[in-house]
Amino acid sequence: MGLSNKIGVIADSFGRDLRSNLRTARDIGAEGVQLWAIQGEMDPAKLPAQDRKAIKAYLAELNLELSALCADYGGQGFKNPAENGWKISKSKLALDLALDLDCHIVTTHIGIVPEDPGDPEYAILQEACNELAVYASARGGYFAIETGPEPAARLKSFLDSLDTQGMSVNFDPANMVMVTGDDPVQGVYTLRDYIVHTHVKDGVRLREVDPYDVYGVLDHERIAVMGESGAGFREVPPGEGSVDFPAYFSALQDIGYKGYLTVEREVGDRPEDDIAAAVKFIGQFR
């Protein structure tokens, strides 16, 4: 197929300290990493300039790039006005940190986009996302919404309603096949104007599930348990599930996507082995 996209991994999945996670990412052949930036060593509010420079230097020493940061604050995303003030402020700090580390993307979940644009929650999401989109756009960055909680067509309509493309898409094909039953290949074409980052993850849908049971309240540990236990869906290694990766990668090529293919693995007790196998899986399409 001749994929030219760089391969990334979510380094936090290794479960070690920051620098150990980065070394492991390098050792398994990744070219970039996505890092969580909400607490601990990567908390933007507690990371002074000298520490940012040290992280940037260490990435360069390992010949790694930062593909994206992840700043996801749980709950209902940006659907609760009482929480949006602090969530928006923290999200902006995460984007500032990304830019300091020569990266332009912060991925997040915003909460399920309501089916009816007249739903009061729709306007709440629009207001919050517009503020973030304008902030990112002014700085040459992006907040990237992860696909899965709603069909691609509904997400596109919501993004089209915003003032700038500072709010874009982190495309995760597995979330779509596992939860909404949406076609990720068609989703690539639907969201082609917004995709700035992607995940490589696979899964199967065991029965129809209500997206609100999965994403209504954002709790990644709970979602991981659901994906491991088979409570309606199951996350599996790339190539073993319902994502048609040859067609998915071909679609990304068709739309001219040049960004990262970043491995995400949220289940299992052998993350290093699983992620290394996924990196090799992607490599066979090069």
Phi, psi and chi 1 to 4 in degrees:
 res  aa     phi    psi   chi1   chi2   chi3   chi4
   1 MET       -  -31.5 -178.5  178.3  -69.6      -
   2 GLY    76.6   38.6      -      -      -      -
   3 LEU   -60.0  136.0  -81.8  179.3      -      -
   4 SER  -112.0   -2.2   59.4      -      -      -
   5 ASN   -65.3  143.8  -55.5   79.8      -      -
   6 LYS   -73.7  154.2  -67.5 -179.9  178.8  178.9
   7 ILE  -105.7  128.3  -59.0  172.9      -      -
   8 GLY  -119.4  169.9      -      -      -      -
   9 VAL  -139.8  152.6  -59.5      -      -      -
  10 ILE   -82.3  103.1  -63.0 -178.6      -      -
  11 ALA   -66.3  -29.0      -      -      -      -
  12 ASP   -61.4  -21.9  -60.7   77.1      -      -
  13 SER   -60.8  -21.5  -61.0      -      -      -
  14 PHE   -73.9  -18.3  -61.2  124.7      -      -
  15 GLY    75.3   23.1      -      -      -      -
  16 ARG  -115.8 -169.5  -58.1  163.0 -173.6  162.7
  17 ASP   -73.6  167.5   64.2  -86.7      -      -
  18 LEU   -53.8  -52.3  174.9   60.8      -      -
  19 ARG   -68.9  -35.5  -78.3  165.0  173.7   73.6
  20 SER   -65.4  -40.2  -64.6      -      -      -
  21 ASN   -60.8  -41.7  -73.5  -21.3      -      -
  22 LEU   -66.2  -41.6  -65.5  176.9      -      -
  23 ARG   -63.6  -40.0  -71.3 -165.5  -60.4  -87.9
  24 THR   -64.5  -40.3  -56.3      -      -      -
  25 ALA   -59.1  -44.2      -      -      -      -
  26 ARG   -63.4  -43.2  175.7 -154.3   56.6 -168.5
  27 ASP   -64.8  -28.3  -68.7  -15.1      -      -
  28 ILE   -92.0    4.4   65.7  170.6      -      -
  29 GLY    98.1   11.6      -      -      -      -
  30 ALA   -72.4  150.7      -      -      -      -
  31 GLU  -103.2  -15.1  -64.2  156.6  -69.6      -
  32 GLY  -152.6  168.6      -      -      -      -
  33 VAL  -136.0  146.5  -69.0      -      -      -
  34 GLN  -105.6  135.4 -178.6  176.8    4.4      -
  35 LEU  -125.6  140.3  -62.1  172.6      -      -
  36 TRP   -71.2  140.6  -81.3   82.3      -      -
  37 ALA  -136.4   62.5      -      -      -      -
  38 ILE  -128.1  -20.4   56.3  173.9      -      -
  39 GLN  -157.9  176.8   59.8 -171.4    5.3      -
  40 GLY    62.7 -139.9      -      -      -      -
  41 GLU   -63.9  -21.7  -64.8  175.4  -86.5      -
  42 MET  -111.6   19.5  -69.7  -64.5  -67.3      -
  43 ASP   -69.3  112.9 -176.8  -14.3      -      -
  44 PRO   -59.4  -28.9  -22.6   34.0      -      -
  45 ALA   -74.6  -15.1      -      -      -      -
  46 LYS  -120.9   15.3  -60.4  177.2 -179.1  178.6
  47 LEU  -111.2   99.4 -157.0   59.7      -      -
  48 PRO   -70.2  168.3   25.0  -32.7      -      -
  49 ALA   -57.5  -40.0      -      -      -      -
  50 GLN   -67.3  -33.2   63.9  -93.1   26.3      -
  51 ASP   -71.7  -35.2  -70.9   -9.2      -      -
  52 ARG   -63.4  -42.8  -63.1  176.1 -174.3 -138.5
  53 LYS   -64.3  -36.9  -69.3  178.0 -179.5  177.1
  54 ALA   -67.1  -40.3      -      -      -      -
  55 ILE   -64.9  -43.6  -67.8  170.4      -      -
  56 LYS   -61.0  -41.8 -177.1  176.2  174.4 -179.4
  57 ALA   -66.6  -37.3      -      -      -      -
  58 TYR   -69.7  -39.2 -164.2   64.6      -      -
  59 LEU   -58.2  -45.0  -75.5  164.8      -      -
  60 ALA   -64.6  -38.9      -      -      -      -
  61 GLU   -60.7  -36.7  179.8 -176.7  -31.0      -
  62 LEU   -86.8    0.2  -62.8  176.9      -      -
  63 ASN    59.6   40.3 -160.2   27.3      -      -
  64 LEU  -112.9  149.6  -71.0  172.2      -      -
  65 GLU  -109.1  159.2  -66.0  178.2  -32.1      -
  66 LEU   -92.7  113.9 -175.5   63.8      -      -
  67 SER   -77.9  -34.9   72.8      -      -      -
  68 ALA  -171.3  158.1      -      -      -      -
  69 LEU  -101.6  159.2  -69.3 -178.5      -      -
  70 CYS  -121.1  123.3 -177.8      -      -      -
  71 ALA  -130.2   96.8      -      -      -      -
  72 ASP  -129.6  119.2 -174.1  -21.3      -      -
  73 TYR  -106.0   16.0  -58.2  102.5      -      -
  74 GLY    69.7 -159.1      -      -      -      -
  75 GLY    63.3 -135.0      -      -      -      -
  76 GLN   -98.8   24.4  -66.6  178.9  -68.0      -
  77 GLY    68.1 -124.0      -      -      -      -
  78 PHE  -110.3   33.6  -65.6   99.3      -      -
  79 LYS   -99.2   -2.9  -63.6  170.0   79.0  169.9
  80 ASN  -112.3  105.0 -176.1  -13.0      -      -
  81 PRO   -56.6  -30.1  -21.2   32.2      -      -
  82 ALA   -66.6  -23.5      -      -      -      -
  83 GLU  -103.2  -15.3  -64.1 -177.8  -18.3      -
  84 ASN   -64.7  -30.1  -79.5   -4.8      -      -
  85 GLY   -58.5  -54.2      -      -      -      -
  86 TRP   -72.5  -32.8   68.8  -97.5      -      -
  87 LYS   -66.9  -40.5  -73.8 -175.6  175.9 -179.1
  88 ILE   -66.1  -42.8  -70.9  171.0      -      -
  89 SER   -61.3  -45.1  -65.8      -      -      -
  90 LYS   -65.9  -36.6  -76.3 -179.6  174.5  -68.5
  91 SER   -64.0  -39.9  -63.0      -      -      -
  92 LYS   -64.3  -39.7  -70.1  177.1  178.3  178.2
  93 LEU   -62.5  -37.1  -70.6  176.9      -      -
  94 ALA   -65.2  -39.7      -      -      -      -
  95 LEU   -66.8  -39.8 -176.8   69.0      -      -
  96 ASP   -59.1  -41.8  -66.6  -17.4      -      -
  97 LEU   -63.9  -44.5  173.1   58.2      -      -
  98 ALA   -56.3  -45.9      -      -      -      -
  99 LEU   -64.2  -36.4  -66.4  170.4      -      -
 100 ASP   -64.2  -24.4  -76.0  -14.1      -      -
 101 LEU  -101.9   21.0  -61.3  176.1      -      -
 102 ASP    63.3   34.4  -70.6  -20.1      -      -
 103 CYS  -126.6  152.3  175.1      -      -      -
 104 HIS  -120.4    8.4  -59.6  -87.8      -      -
 105 ILE  -129.1  132.7  -59.6  166.4      -      -
 106 VAL  -124.9  118.3  173.4      -      -      -
 107 THR   -89.8  154.3   70.2      -      -      -
 108 THR  -163.2  166.7 -169.2      -      -      -
 109 HIS  -107.8  135.4  -77.2  -88.0      -      -
 110 ILE  -102.6   -7.0   64.1  168.2      -      -
 111 GLY   101.0  155.6      -      -      -      -
 112 ILE   -65.5  126.6  -60.3  174.2      -      -
 113 VAL   -70.1  122.5  175.9      -      -      -
 114 PRO   -60.1  148.0  -23.4   34.1      -      -
 115 GLU   -66.1  -35.0 -171.9  172.0   -2.1      -
 116 ASP   -97.8  115.5  178.3    8.3      -      -
 117 PRO   -60.6  -16.7  -24.1   35.1      -      -
 118 GLY   -82.7   -7.1      -      -      -      -
 119 ASP   -62.4  131.9 -172.3  -44.2      -      -
 120 PRO   -54.3  -31.1  -26.4   34.7      -      -
 121 GLU   -67.5  -25.8  -72.1 -173.9  -17.3      -
 122 TYR   -62.3  -46.2 -159.1   96.1      -      -
 123 ALA   -66.7  -34.8      -      -      -      -
 124 ILE   -63.9  -44.8  -66.4  169.0      -      -
 125 LEU   -61.9  -43.9  -84.4 -179.8      -      -
 126 GLN   -58.4  -45.4  -80.4  179.3  -46.4      -
 127 GLU   -62.7  -46.9 -178.4  178.5   -0.4      -
 128 ALA   -65.8  -45.8      -      -      -      -
 129 CYS   -69.4  -32.3  -70.9      -      -      -
 130 ASN   -64.2  -42.3 -109.3  -29.2      -      -
 131 GLU   -61.2  -44.1 -178.4  173.5  -15.4      -
 132 LEU   -67.5  -40.9  -70.8  172.4      -      -
 133 ALA   -62.3  -44.4      -      -      -      -
 134 VAL   -65.0  -41.4  169.2      -      -      -
 135 TYR   -60.8  -46.7 -173.8   85.4      -      -
 136 ALA   -66.4  -45.5      -      -      -      -
 137 SER   -60.5  -37.9 -175.2      -      -      -
 138 ALA   -65.8  -21.0      -      -      -      -
 139 ARG  -109.1    7.0  -71.5  156.0 -179.5   76.2
 140 GLY    74.1   24.1      -      -      -      -
 141 GLY  -118.5 -176.6      -      -      -      -
 142 TYR  -143.5  138.7  -60.3   94.0      -      -
 143 PHE   -95.6  131.4  -70.9  100.9      -      -
 144 ALA  -119.0  115.5      -      -      -      -
 145 ILE   -77.9  131.6  -58.9  168.2      -      -
 146 GLU   -79.4  133.9 -172.8  161.1  -30.8      -
 147 THR   -73.6  156.5   55.0      -      -      -
 148 GLY   133.3  -44.8      -      -      -      -
 149 PRO   -66.1  -25.7  -26.8   36.9      -      -
 150 GLU  -140.6  160.7   63.4  -78.2  -57.2      -
 151 PRO   -60.3  153.9  -21.8   32.8      -      -
 152 ALA   -59.2  -38.3      -      -      -      -
 153 ALA   -63.7  -38.2      -      -      -      -
 154 ARG   -69.6  -39.4 -169.0 -167.8  -50.5  169.0
 155 LEU   -64.2  -41.4  179.2   56.5      -      -
 156 LYS   -61.3  -44.1 -179.5 -177.1 -176.1  -60.3
 157 SER   -59.7  -40.2  -66.0      -      -      -
 158 PHE   -65.2  -46.9  175.5   76.4      -      -
 159 LEU   -62.5  -37.7  -69.7  167.7      -      -
 160 ASP   -61.8  -24.6  -73.3  -14.1      -      -
 161 SER   -82.3   -8.8   76.8      -      -      -
 162 LEU   -86.4  166.9  -57.4 -179.7      -      -
 163 ASP   -80.2  -27.9  -66.3  -22.8      -      -
 164 THR  -142.0  169.3   82.7      -      -      -
 165 GLN   -91.8   19.2  -71.5 -170.2  -22.1      -
 166 GLY   -63.7  -20.0      -      -      -      -
 167 MET  -103.9  114.3 -174.2   65.1   70.5      -
 168 SER  -129.1 -146.6  -69.2      -      -      -
 169 VAL  -133.2  134.4  166.2      -      -      -
 170 ASN  -102.8  107.6  172.7   44.7      -      -
 171 PHE   -86.4  116.8 -159.7   97.8      -      -
 172 ASP  -118.2  107.5 -172.6  -46.6      -      -
 173 PRO   -70.8  -30.9   28.8  -35.9      -      -
 174 ALA   -67.7  -40.9      -      -      -      -
 175 ASN   -56.6  -35.8  -68.1  -13.3      -      -
 176 MET   -69.4  -48.8  -59.2  173.2   79.4      -
 177 VAL   -70.2  -30.4  -57.9      -      -      -
 178 MET   -78.9  -36.7  -69.5 -168.7  -64.1      -
 179 VAL  -108.8  -56.2  179.0      -      -      -
 180 THR   -91.1  -16.3   59.3      -      -      -
 181 GLY    74.6   12.7      -      -      -      -
 182 ASP   -72.7  154.8 -152.5    8.8      -      -
 183 ASP   -86.9  111.2  176.5    8.3      -      -
 184 PRO   -65.3  -30.0   19.4  -28.9      -      -
 185 VAL   -66.9  -48.0  174.4      -      -      -
 186 GLN   -63.8  -34.3  179.9   55.4   51.1      -
 187 GLY   -60.7  -35.9      -      -      -      -
 188 VAL   -59.6  -44.7  168.1      -      -      -
 189 TYR   -69.0  -38.0  -66.3  108.6      -      -
 190 THR   -63.0  -41.0  -61.3      -      -      -
 191 LEU  -101.9   17.8  -67.1  164.8      -      -
 192 ARG   -54.3  -32.8   63.0 -174.5  -57.8  155.0
 193 ASP   -78.9   -7.5  -65.9  -28.1      -      -
 194 TYR  -119.4  -10.7  -67.1  103.0      -      -
 195 ILE   -75.6  118.8  -60.1  171.1      -      -
 196 VAL  -119.8  -11.5  -64.5      -      -      -
 197 HIS  -155.3  151.8 -167.4  -98.9      -      -
 198 THR  -138.0  157.0   68.5      -      -      -
 199 HIS  -111.8  148.6  -79.3  165.2      -      -
 200 VAL  -109.4  106.1  174.3      -      -      -
 201 LYS  -151.9  152.3 -170.9  171.3   74.1 -178.7
 202 ASP  -133.4  159.2 -154.6   -7.9      -      -
 203 GLY  -170.9  174.2      -      -      -      -
 204 VAL  -132.1  148.5  -67.4      -      -      -
 205 ARG   -99.2  119.3 -166.7 -176.8 -164.7 -163.7
 206 LEU   -89.2  -27.9  -56.3  175.4      -      -
 207 ARG  -161.6  166.9   60.2  174.3  174.6   81.0
 208 GLU   -67.7  133.0 -173.3  171.4  -26.4      -
 209 VAL  -124.7  153.5  -64.9      -      -      -
 210 ASP   -84.0  118.7 -176.3  -18.7      -      -
 211 PRO   -52.4  -28.2  -27.3   36.0      -      -
 212 TYR   -70.5  -24.1  -79.2   88.4      -      -
 213 ASP   -71.8  -23.2  -69.5  -20.6      -      -
 214 VAL   -98.2  -50.2 -176.5      -      -      -
 215 TYR  -112.8    2.4  -66.1  112.4      -      -
 216 GLY   -60.3  -41.7      -      -      -      -
 217 VAL  -122.0  117.2  176.6      -      -      -
 218 LEU   -77.2  113.2  -63.8  165.9      -      -
 219 ASP  -143.8  100.7 -179.0  -22.8      -      -
 220 HIS   -66.2  -33.5  -71.8  -83.4      -      -
 221 GLU   -65.2  -41.2  -71.1 -173.9    8.5      -
 222 ARG   -65.9  -41.2  179.4 -179.6   60.4   83.5
 223 ILE   -63.8  -38.9  -65.9  170.1      -      -
 224 ALA   -63.1  -41.6      -      -      -      -
 225 VAL   -62.3  -40.8  169.0      -      -      -
 226 MET   -62.1  -41.1  -66.1  176.4   73.3      -
 227 GLY   -71.3  -21.3      -      -      -      -
 228 GLU   -92.2  -32.5 -166.9  161.1   23.0      -
 229 SER   -85.4  -14.2   65.4      -      -      -
 230 GLY    79.4   32.2      -      -      -      -
 231 ALA   -81.6   67.2      -      -      -      -
 232 GLY   102.7  -27.9      -      -      -      -
 233 PHE  -154.9  164.9   56.6   90.5      -      -
 234 ARG  -142.9  129.8 -172.6 -177.6  -59.5  -80.2
 235 GLU   -81.4  134.5 -176.7 -175.5  -31.7      -
 236 VAL  -133.1  164.8  -61.9      -      -      -
 237 PRO   -60.9  148.5  -25.4   35.8      -      -
 238 PRO   -53.5  132.4  -27.9   36.2      -      -
 239 GLY    97.0  -10.0      -      -      -      -
 240 GLU  -108.8    1.7  -63.5 -177.8   17.2      -
 241 GLY  -117.5 -151.3      -      -      -      -
 242 SER   -94.0   -5.9  -60.7      -      -      -
 243 VAL   -74.8  124.6  176.6      -      -      -
 244 ASP   -84.2   88.4 -176.4  -17.0      -      -
 245 PHE   -64.8  -39.7  -82.1  100.5      -      -
 246 PRO   -57.0  -42.5  -28.1   36.7      -      -
 247 ALA   -71.7  -37.4      -      -      -      -
 248 TYR   -63.8  -49.9  171.5   58.1      -      -
 249 PHE   -63.9  -37.6  -69.6  148.4      -      -
 250 SER   -62.9  -40.8  179.3      -      -      -
 251 ALA   -63.7  -41.3      -      -      -      -
 252 LEU   -62.1  -38.3  -70.6  173.3      -      -
 253 GLN   -64.5  -42.7  -75.1 -175.5  -51.8      -
 254 ASP   -58.6  -38.1  -77.3  -10.3      -      -
 255 ILE   -87.4   -0.2   67.7  166.7      -      -
 256 GLY    79.8   25.9      -      -      -      -
 257 TYR   -70.7  126.0  174.4   70.3      -      -
 258 LYS  -113.7    0.9  -56.5  -63.5 -175.0 -174.7
 259 GLY   -82.8 -164.8      -      -      -      -
 260 TYR   -77.7  149.1  -94.5   87.2      -      -
 261 LEU  -107.3  104.3  -56.4  170.5      -      -
 262 THR  -108.4  121.4  -62.2      -      -      -
 263 VAL   -72.6  129.4  174.7      -      -      -
 264 GLU  -121.1  130.6 -179.5  175.7   33.9      -
 265 ARG  -134.8  110.7 -176.7   71.3  168.6  146.7
 266 GLU  -104.0   -1.7  -64.7 -172.3  -64.5      -
 267 VAL  -130.4  173.4  -55.6      -      -      -
 268 GLY    90.8  158.0      -      -      -      -
 269 ASP  -108.0   12.1   54.7    6.4      -      -
 270 ARG  -130.1   61.8  -60.2  171.5   58.5 -165.6
 271 PRO   -59.2  -39.7   20.4  -32.7      -      -
 272 GLU   -63.0  -46.4 -176.8  174.7  -22.5      -
 273 ASP   -64.5  -43.1  -68.4  -15.8      -      -
 274 ASP   -64.6  -42.6  -69.5  -14.3      -      -
 275 ILE   -71.7  -38.7  -66.0  169.4      -      -
 276 ALA   -60.5  -41.2      -      -      -      -
 277 ALA   -64.8  -37.0      -      -      -      -
 278 ALA   -68.4  -37.1      -      -      -      -
 279 VAL   -61.3  -42.0  168.7      -      -      -
 280 LYS   -66.3  -36.5  -70.0 -179.9 -179.6  178.7
 281 PHE   -58.8  -47.4  173.7   79.9      -      -
 282 ILE   -63.8  -39.2  -59.1  169.3      -      -
 283 GLY   -58.7  -27.0      -      -      -      -
 284 GLN   -70.6  -12.3   70.0 -177.9  -42.6      -
 285 PHE   -94.8    3.7  -66.2   94.1      -      -
 286 ARG   -85.6      -  -72.9 -179.6  151.4  179.2
